[in-house]
Amino acid sequence: MSLEKVVNERISFLKEQINPINKPVVNRTFEVQIEAIRNADTEKVEILVLRKKKQLEAATDVHEADKLFAELDALEWLQRQVAKHI
């Protein structure tokens, strides 16, 4: 399976998880992960992961940290997928 197909399936899965029954913060986490995966340059994902980790270390706001955790989770997933498809 191609990297593009795996990424599209992950985005579809995350979209399916968005539900009005969820707390808004849960849905926002899924949305942030979708955005992170869509906007990531697969050739630079390793650099993005390192950058997000540094931002997370410096984060002082809880909401900012939550967003960074969600982005980092998505980017680390993407990084693993890129490594599998090289």
N, C-alpha and C positions, 0 to 999 in steps of 0.2 A: 504494500500500500504506500502511495506517495506521501510525502510530508504535507503537501497541500490538502490532500484528502483527510489525513489525520487531524490537521488543524481545523478544517471545516467541520469535521465530526465533533471535535471538542467544543467548538463554538455553538453548534447545534445543541449539544448536551447541556451546556451552561444556560442557553436560552430557555430550554425546557424546565430548568430548575427555578426560573423566575416565576413566582406564583403570588397572587394577591393574599393568599393565606399566610405567607411568610411575613416576618417582621421586615419593615422597610430596609433596615441595615443589612439583612441577609440578601435581599434582592439587589441592593446597591453593590454588595461584594461581588455577586455574579456579574453585574454590569461592568464593574471595574476590571474584572478578570478578562471579560470579552474584549474590552477596549485595549487592554495591555497586549493580548495576543494578536489582535488585528493590527495594531500600530507598530509592533516590534519588527525590526529588521532581523531576519533570521541569521544573517551573516554577522551581526553585531550583538546577538542575544547575550553572549557571555559578558560583554562589557556592560550591557544594560543591567544584568543581574548584579554585578559588582557595584555599579552606581547606585542601584536601589538599596543594596545592603548598607552602603555608606550613608545614604539619606536616612535610612531607618535608624542607624546608630545616632544620628544627630537630631532625630525628631523629638520634639518636646510636647507636641500636641497629640492627644489621644486619637482624634479623628484622622490626622495626617498619618500617624503610625498605622492605624487600621487600614487605610488606603494603601500604604506602602506594603504592608503584609499581604494584602490581596494581590497587588501587582507582582510582588516577588514570587508568590505561590504560582501564579500563572506563567511568569517568565521562566521560573525553574522547570516547570512542566515542559514548556516550549524548548528549553535548552536540552532537556533529556531527549525530546523527539528529534531535534536537529542532530544530536549525536548518533542516534539510531539510524538516521537516514543519510549519513555521510558515506 
